[in-house]
């Protein structure tokens, strides 16, 4: 298993301009994060570091597939993810995040750890509802046994006749006359 330091972008010893870093994210990467909703994946991440005097920008491009649990049938399945994000890195005296996309690092730091950012960008790229995609005919590809169990516990609402307040019926008549 890799250490979190394996997902770092070296900033010292490189000249100004663009520098490319590539990462392959798999089961070992996602195992680094406790209580992750992603158990496995085949994700490629490219980080382009643009280094200028006083500021560094990290441009993230992430694409691939990750394994998640279906919100409907609770079976795991692979879902596509893609994301592009940018973070600005500045050296300073008090390391930490200044804003959502601005990171302050120590003046003596030689690299930026991007593993947490890669993970967060992948999670943010997931859809709100993670449900098996439909097949060619538009039918659900969820576990049919689980769907049958869910349907067995569904409460059917009885047909409701629309009941109206008789006081409003007179007003409805006035509205209809004025049309």
Sine and cosine of phi, psi and omega as CSV:
sin_phi,cos_phi,sin_psi,cos_psi,sin_omega,cos_omega
0.00,0.00,0.63,-0.78,-0.03,-1.00
-0.99,0.17,0.43,-0.90,0.14,-0.99
-1.00,0.07,0.35,-0.94,0.01,-1.00
-0.88,0.47,-0.46,0.89,0.01,-1.00
-0.91,0.41,-0.23,0.97,0.00,-1.00
-0.93,0.36,-0.27,0.96,-0.05,-1.00
-0.95,-0.32,0.90,0.43,-0.06,-1.00
-0.84,-0.55,0.47,-0.88,0.07,-1.00
-0.93,-0.36,0.87,-0.50,-0.02,-1.00
-0.97,0.22,0.78,-0.62,-0.03,-1.00
-0.93,-0.37,-0.36,0.93,0.01,-1.00
-1.00,-0.04,0.53,-0.85,0.03,-1.00
0.99,0.12,0.08,1.00,0.05,-1.00
-0.89,-0.45,0.58,-0.81,-0.03,-1.00
-0.98,0.19,0.07,-1.00,0.05,-1.00
-0.93,0.38,0.44,-0.90,-0.01,-1.00
0.87,-0.49,-0.25,-0.97,-0.04,-1.00
-1.00,-0.04,0.65,-0.76,0.05,-1.00
-0.68,-0.74,0.75,-0.66,-0.06,-1.00
-0.99,-0.16,0.66,-0.75,0.10,-0.99
-0.74,-0.67,0.72,-0.69,0.00,-1.00
-0.87,-0.50,0.58,-0.81,0.01,-1.00
-0.70,-0.71,0.67,-0.74,0.15,-0.99
-0.96,-0.26,0.86,-0.51,-0.08,-1.00
-0.95,-0.30,0.83,-0.56,-0.06,-1.00
-0.70,-0.71,-0.31,-0.95,-0.04,-1.00
-0.80,0.59,-0.66,0.75,-0.01,-1.00
-0.88,0.47,-0.61,0.79,0.02,-1.00
-0.91,0.41,-0.74,0.67,-0.07,-1.00
-0.94,0.33,-0.38,0.92,0.05,-1.00
-0.95,0.33,-0.30,0.95,0.02,-1.00
-0.94,0.35,-0.30,0.95,-0.11,-0.99
-0.95,-0.31,0.85,-0.53,0.00,-1.00
-0.92,0.38,0.62,-0.79,0.07,-1.00
0.83,0.56,0.62,0.79,-0.01,-1.00
-0.97,0.25,0.66,-0.75,0.07,-1.00
-0.99,0.15,-0.07,1.00,0.04,-1.00
-0.94,-0.34,0.82,-0.57,-0.04,-1.00
-0.98,-0.18,-0.40,0.92,-0.07,-1.00
-0.36,-0.93,0.22,-0.98,0.06,-1.00
0.02,-1.00,0.28,-0.96,0.16,-0.99
-0.78,-0.62,1.00,-0.03,-0.10,-0.99
-0.84,-0.55,0.69,-0.73,0.11,-0.99
-0.96,-0.29,0.69,-0.72,0.03,-1.00
-0.77,-0.63,0.75,-0.67,0.08,-1.00
-0.88,-0.48,0.77,-0.64,0.04,-1.00
-0.89,-0.46,0.87,-0.50,0.07,-1.00
-0.97,-0.24,0.91,-0.43,0.02,-1.00
-1.00,-0.08,0.83,-0.56,0.09,-1.00
-0.95,-0.31,0.94,-0.34,-0.07,-1.00
-0.98,-0.21,0.81,-0.58,0.08,-1.00
-0.75,-0.66,0.21,-0.98,-0.01,-1.00
-0.88,0.48,0.89,-0.45,0.09,-1.00
1.00,0.01,-0.30,0.96,-0.01,-1.00
-0.55,-0.84,0.58,-0.81,0.03,-1.00
-0.81,-0.59,0.74,-0.68,0.10,-0.99
-0.92,-0.38,0.69,-0.72,0.04,-1.00
-0.92,-0.38,0.89,-0.46,0.00,-1.00
-0.97,-0.25,0.90,-0.43,-0.06,-1.00
-0.99,-0.15,0.74,-0.67,0.16,-0.99
-0.81,-0.59,0.86,-0.51,-0.10,-1.00
-0.79,-0.62,0.72,-0.69,0.06,-1.00
-0.42,-0.91,0.50,-0.87,0.03,-1.00
0.46,-0.89,-0.42,-0.91,-0.01,-1.00
-0.78,-0.63,0.59,-0.81,0.08,-1.00
-0.77,-0.64,0.45,-0.89,0.00,-1.00
-0.99,-0.13,0.84,-0.54,0.00,-1.00
-0.77,-0.64,0.17,-0.98,0.03,-1.00
-1.00,-0.07,0.75,-0.67,0.03,-1.00
-0.91,0.41,0.74,-0.67,0.00,-1.00
-0.94,0.33,-0.30,0.95,-0.04,-1.00
-1.00,-0.08,-0.77,0.64,-0.13,-0.99
-0.93,-0.36,-0.07,1.00,0.07,-1.00
0.93,0.37,0.30,0.95,0.11,-0.99
-0.99,-0.10,0.49,-0.87,0.02,-1.00
-0.98,0.20,0.55,-0.83,0.08,-1.00
-0.43,-0.90,0.31,-0.95,-0.01,-1.00
-1.00,-0.02,0.68,-0.73,0.00,-1.00
-0.74,-0.67,0.59,-0.80,0.01,-1.00
-0.96,0.27,0.61,-0.79,0.12,-0.99
-0.72,-0.69,0.54,-0.84,0.08,-1.00
-0.43,-0.90,0.65,-0.76,-0.03,-1.00
-0.38,-0.92,0.55,-0.83,0.17,-0.98
-0.75,-0.66,0.76,-0.65,-0.04,-1.00
-0.60,-0.80,0.31,-0.95,0.06,-1.00
-0.71,-0.71,0.68,-0.73,0.09,-1.00
-0.80,-0.60,0.66,-0.75,0.06,-1.00
-0.97,-0.24,0.71,-0.70,-0.06,-1.00
-0.87,-0.48,0.78,-0.63,0.02,-1.00
-0.78,-0.63,0.65,-0.76,0.11,-0.99
-0.97,0.25,0.58,-0.81,-0.01,-1.00
-0.34,-0.94,-0.04,-1.00,-0.04,-1.00
-1.00,0.06,-0.48,0.88,-0.02,-1.00
-0.85,-0.52,0.99,-0.15,-0.02,-1.00
-0.88,0.48,0.54,-0.84,0.04,-1.00
0.47,-0.88,-0.04,-1.00,0.02,-1.00
-1.00,-0.02,0.82,-0.57,0.03,-1.00
-0.99,0.12,-0.70,0.72,0.06,-1.00
-0.64,-0.77,-0.09,-1.00,-0.01,-1.00
-0.86,0.51,-0.58,0.81,-0.07,-1.00
-0.86,-0.50,0.33,0.94,0.05,-1.00
-0.82,-0.57,0.85,-0.53,-0.04,-1.00
-0.90,-0.43,0.77,-0.64,0.08,-1.00
-0.98,-0.19,0.80,-0.60,0.04,-1.00
-0.91,-0.42,0.33,-0.94,0.04,-1.00
-0.90,0.43,0.51,-0.86,-0.04,-1.00
-0.89,0.45,-0.42,0.91,-0.02,-1.00
-0.99,-0.12,0.05,1.00,0.00,-1.00
-0.94,0.35,0.65,-0.76,-0.04,-1.00
-0.97,-0.24,-0.20,0.98,-0.02,-1.00
-0.47,-0.88,0.30,-0.95,0.05,-1.00
-0.90,-0.43,0.84,-0.54,0.06,-1.00
-0.97,0.23,0.88,-0.48,-0.07,-1.00
-0.93,-0.36,0.01,1.00,-0.05,-1.00
-0.84,0.54,-0.71,0.71,0.01,-1.00
-0.90,0.44,-0.64,0.77,0.02,-1.00
-0.91,0.41,-0.66,0.75,0.05,-1.00
-0.85,0.53,-0.72,0.69,0.00,-1.00
-0.88,0.47,-0.74,0.67,-0.03,-1.00
-0.89,0.45,-0.63,0.77,0.02,-1.00
-0.91,0.41,-0.58,0.82,0.05,-1.00
-0.92,0.39,-0.71,0.70,0.01,-1.00
-0.88,0.47,-0.65,0.76,0.03,-1.00
-0.92,0.39,-0.39,0.92,0.02,-1.00
-0.99,0.16,-0.19,0.98,0.01,-1.00
-0.95,0.31,0.55,-0.84,0.06,-1.00
-0.94,0.34,0.35,-0.94,0.00,-1.00
-0.86,0.51,-0.73,0.68,0.08,-1.00
-0.95,-0.30,0.81,-0.58,0.01,-1.00
-0.97,-0.23,0.98,-0.17,-0.06,-1.00
-0.76,-0.64,0.64,-0.77,0.04,-1.00
-0.74,0.68,0.67,-0.74,0.08,-1.00
-0.94,0.33,0.40,-0.92,0.03,-1.00
-0.96,0.27,0.33,-0.94,0.04,-1.00
-0.99,0.16,-0.17,-0.99,-0.05,-1.00
-0.87,0.49,-0.51,0.86,-0.03,-1.00
-1.00,0.01,0.01,1.00,0.00,-1.00
1.00,0.04,0.08,1.00,0.01,-1.00
-0.99,0.13,0.48,-0.88,0.00,-1.00
-0.91,0.42,0.65,-0.76,0.07,-1.00
-0.98,-0.21,0.30,0.95,0.07,-1.00
-0.93,0.35,0.29,-0.96,0.06,-1.00
-0.85,0.52,0.91,-0.42,-0.10,-1.00
-0.90,0.43,-0.58,0.81,0.03,-1.00
-0.88,0.48,-0.68,0.73,0.02,-1.00
-0.92,0.39,-0.65,0.76,0.04,-1.00
-0.89,0.46,-0.63,0.78,0.05,-1.00
-0.90,0.44,-0.65,0.76,0.03,-1.00
-0.90,0.43,-0.66,0.75,0.03,-1.00
-0.90,0.43,-0.68,0.74,0.01,-1.00
-0.91,0.41,-0.49,0.87,0.03,-1.00
-0.91,0.41,-0.42,0.91,-0.03,-1.00
-0.98,-0.18,0.06,1.00,0.01,-1.00
-0.95,0.30,0.68,-0.73,0.03,-1.00
-0.99,-0.13,0.87,-0.50,0.02,-1.00
-1.00,0.09,0.75,-0.66,0.04,-1.00
-0.99,0.12,0.71,-0.70,0.03,-1.00
-0.92,0.40,0.45,-0.89,0.03,-1.00
-0.88,0.48,0.80,-0.60,-0.02,-1.00
-0.98,-0.21,0.76,-0.65,0.16,-0.99
-1.00,0.08,0.69,-0.73,-0.03,-1.00
-0.94,0.33,0.92,-0.40,0.03,-1.00
-0.99,-0.12,0.73,-0.68,0.02,-1.00
-0.88,-0.47,0.40,-0.92,0.06,-1.00
-0.98,0.18,0.82,-0.57,-0.05,-1.00
-0.86,0.50,-0.39,0.92,0.02,-1.00
-0.93,0.38,-0.50,0.86,0.00,-1.00
-0.99,0.14,-0.38,0.92,-0.01,-1.00
-0.87,0.50,-0.63,0.78,0.03,-1.00
-0.90,0.44,-0.65,0.76,0.02,-1.00
-0.92,0.39,-0.60,0.80,0.03,-1.00
-0.88,0.47,-0.60,0.80,0.04,-1.00
-0.89,0.46,-0.63,0.77,0.01,-1.00
-0.91,0.42,-0.67,0.74,-0.01,-1.00
-0.89,0.45,-0.68,0.73,0.00,-1.00
-0.89,0.45,-0.60,0.80,0.00,-1.00
-0.92,0.38,-0.56,0.83,-0.06,-1.00
-0.99,0.15,-0.10,0.99,-0.01,-1.00
-0.97,0.23,0.00,0.00,0.00,0.00
